[in-house]
Amino acid sequence: MDHFLYRNGRLMAEDVALSDIAASVGTPFYCYSAATLTRHLRLFNDALAGMEHLVCYAMKANSNLAVLKLLGDLGAGMDVVSGGEYRRARAAGVPGDRIVFSGIGKTKDEMRLALTGGIRQFNVESEPEMEALNQVALSLNTVAPISVRVNPDVDAKTHEKIATGRKEDKFGIPISRASEVYAHAARLPGLQVVGIDVHIGSQLTDLAPFEAAYRKLADLTVQLRAEGHDIRRLDLGGGLGIPYERSNADPPLPSDYGAMVQRVLGHLECEIEIEPGRLIAGNAGVLVSEVIYVKEGEERQFLILDAAMNDLIRPAMYGAYHDIVPLIEPAPGAESRPYDVVGPVCESGDTFAKQRMLSLLSPGDLVAFRSAGAYGAVMASEYNSRPLIPEVLVSGDQFAVIRARPTFDEMLNRDTIPEWL
Ligand SMILES: *Cc1c(COP(=O)(O)O)cnc(C)c1O
């Protein structure tokens, strides 16, 4: 459930009409609902209520400082994958002991930043990384808490580009080598083993792959403890999917997920960490855009919007589906027709949807892409010299721009023409 509903024929973000925001900030823009973000975090906390746990929001899904502040103030930890994300989390007031650092290519500078600034744990993905972290920690006279990310060789049955737990994927160490790798870690004085980490992919719509991975994790926990390692935390990663297409069967709820985690891992008495990103932010955001032209092609009718693939790349990159709805609610039984919904960028890939049935639309009409709160604004670029679009946060009847649209001068001033040219 989210907080983008029609009221009196207008699509609202909580108690604010999206068309009022459009009139104030211009299109296109992203809009997030504070109540939805709050609700989604609570769902996970409730789902794991019976176990000691920390929800570490995977902030790569949406790392606007206002979003981080909101979630951080509600007690969320953060899963960061770069020094930039670490800085954002800290700037939003999240304490270091609630930040886990994931990613396969951490640099020594990033390690230093997190070790001096405070960190809950590093999720280490290879032995060379372990060696590097050991060196950095020793040079700072400190000890780095680590979990090793294991690759359980489970197929998440999701999109090719976001499956991460098969043996051919670049992530983690093969679970078959875990014993060796943990023994190696235990020999390095700059490291302290605190747990095990796993993350098998994103947009999973079935609990079975999670359960398969977590069963392997349970066995591994018992084995590593027997080998003398102090496994007190299990980081289960993120990946729970969201209903992009409302007509489709709904993915499992956080409560189902939580019950499964309790059943499979509860007896181990570990602190549980989870790293949801998409489920927290995805349906907490929409992208609002205006129809520029309706163009009659030979076989198709094109709806040309002022938003493009540079603003929301998921359809072009993953063939992803987003619901598209008009800001004015169509009358019951109103005529609809198939449109190819496209942006102005000079690539045929700049297509949001093909042959999508929508009520009749005209230039100047506004539409919203649903489920755009995760992997939307964060993946945007200025391709075609289109300025990054603003982000707006709504809470009840108030809204604020939480990232302003850059001016063209600001964009141009980022480039420098060398004196010698
Ligand atoms: C991307 C990622 C997540 C979040 O995945 P979602 O599908 O957004 O929940 C969590 N952990 C790691 C290590 C990731 O790379």
The ligand as an SDF file (V2000), in Angstrom:
LIG
                    3D

 15 15  0  0  0  0  0  0  0  0999 V2000
   21.3390   -3.5500   -3.9360 C   0  0  0  0  0  0  0  0  0  0  0  0
   21.6610   -4.1950   -2.6520 C   0  0  0  0  0  0  0  0  0  0  0  0
   20.6780   -4.2790   -1.6530 C   0  0  0  0  0  0  0  0  0  0  0  0
   19.2650   -3.7950   -1.8430 C   0  0  0  0  0  0  0  0  0  0  0  0
   18.5350   -4.5370   -2.7550 O   0  0  0  0  0  0  0  0  0  0  0  0
   16.9740   -4.2290   -2.9110 P   0  0  0  0  0  0  0  0  0  0  0  0
   16.5500   -5.1430   -3.9770 O   0  0  0  0  0  0  0  0  0  0  0  0
   16.8470   -2.8060   -3.2900 O   0  0  0  0  0  0  0  0  0  0  0  0
   16.3220   -4.5240   -1.6020 O   0  0  0  0  0  0  0  0  0  0  0  0
   21.0430   -4.8250   -0.4360 C   0  0  0  0  0  0  0  0  0  0  0  0
   22.3050   -5.2840   -0.2100 N   0  0  0  0  0  0  0  0  0  0  0  0
   23.2600   -5.2250   -1.1500 C   0  0  0  0  0  0  0  0  0  0  0  0
   24.6160   -5.7290   -0.8390 C   0  0  0  0  0  0  0  0  0  0  0  0
   22.9730   -4.6830   -2.3990 C   0  0  0  0  0  0  0  0  0  0  0  0
   23.9220   -4.6390   -3.3380 O   0  0  0  0  0  0  0  0  0  0  0  0
  1  2  1  0
  2  3  1  0
  2 14  2  0
  3  4  1  0
  3 10  2  0
  4  5  1  0
  5  6  1  0
  6  7  2  0
  6  8  1  0
  6  9  1  0
 10 11  1  0
 11 12  2  0
 12 13  1  0
 12 14  1  0
 14 15  1  0
M  END
$$$$
